[in-house]
Amino acid sequence: MLGIFISTLCASPLKTLQMGTGNDWYTLGLGNNLDDGLSFGGHIWATTENDLAIRLDLLGYTDRLDSQLRYDELNLTTSYPITLNASPLTFLLIPQAGFTLEGNLGFESIQNSYHRLVDRDQVHLTYDEQTVDAHLLLGATVLGSIPFSWGSLGLETSYRHTFAWEGKTQALVSFSLDNALTIKGGYTLMTGYEEGTAHLEMLSRLSGPTFAYTFNSGLFFNSWEYHKNSGSSYGIFGVDVMELFQEKKFKSKDFSYSMGFLYDGQGQQNRSFSLTNDEFVLEIRHKNGPLFNAMDEQEKRMTVASWMVGYHRELYASEMIHPYFKIMGGLERFNLEINYITEVEGTLPVLGIEAGVQLGKSGLWVTGYDSYRPRVTASAQYVFGTDSLHNTDDDFSVHTGPWILMLGIGLDIEHDSSSTN
């Protein structure tokens, strides 16, 4: 298997080599991180100069909610894009071929090693099957799109058939911003061709309305997928090492994508994501999982998330120091699950202010069409109407405000749209 991967990569010089890890804690506040379903994974994508692509996905599935079973999955696929221009439309056909290994691949020990490292409960579930089976995989994606100044609007349909295992059909509307940020929404239908209690449960969870996005800044990338019917989600973070060898072409910022971590008074980590265009900012923050102030009761799992829009302003102090501030407003979601049963669910209005310092001027640290600026930040949010939440659970109430104060770090990735001009 590894030999196939390496020989394919060596067939032509590499254009991209992306390596990342995935976990269900990246929810954007819509999903609930129950450490269940598609729980974790590892991913490698590579594209050669002649556009041949190869992808390796290692996935760990657990069903703690119903069957108390689990299974592992390895997918190795190759694909090649075929483009047809019919102005003003562009059609992209991507045939796909590969194979799947499923069963007991030993991912339980990897998961529990990580859980021990971060002080999480061990996950001991029986495998659906103790053996490992192989399946041929064939599929194709068709994308029709209409380009405009900074991006494109498209319709994507795909089908993947894994023989004697499963089928996956998707229809998604997509919006792409300069091929750097793509947002998708549509429907997924999963079909099972082999018995297996945990597997059939996963197919049910992954079917239905689906929302997703991918961001590729060149050096860093991340993606996210959310399945509304089950509330499950999965996010991937990674790097493209080949970007370090690309020519630096960044000239000026057209928009910014930001990733970061904010820590509250309990030491709980909040993941932040924002998109900034001139002085307008859209920001999402979310924290999920066990409560740090109640780690001895990990059957309690929370989601606290904010979705805000507002005003962003950068100031100047020196070439290396650039203060900034944001004023935002939106909605705050509070969710508490105990033993997979919803105990608290509510969404309330919130106002927020953030101030901090960006390090380095625009264009100082560059790969390709992107400039990178680290930042340190402080944030305060006020949530209206939280009195009713304070009487629900003593451990959870400390996370419900009304004041939520946080300190953190982040990375602002400024993108130059010259790549499409």
ABEGO torsion letter per residue (X at the ends): XAAAAAAAAAABBBABBBBBBBBAABAGGABBBAGBEBABBBBBBBBBAAGBBBBBBBBBBBBAAAAGBBBBBBBBBBBBBBBBBBOABBBBBBBBBEBBBBEBAGAAAAAAAAAAAAGBBBBBBBBABABBBBBBBBBBBBBBBBBBAABBBBBBBBBBBBBGABBBBBBBBBBBBGGABBBBBEBBBBBBABBEAAAAAAAAAABEBBBBBBBBAGABBBBBBBBAAAGBBBBBBBBBAAAAABBBABABBABBBBBBBBBBAAGBBBBBBBBBBEABBBBBBBBBEBBAABAABAABBBBBBBBBBEBBBBBBABAABBBBBBBBBEBBBBBBBBGGBBABBBBBBBBBBBBBBBBEBBGABBBEABBBBBBBBBBBBBBBGAAAAAAABAAAAAAAOABBBBBBBBBBBBBBAAAAX
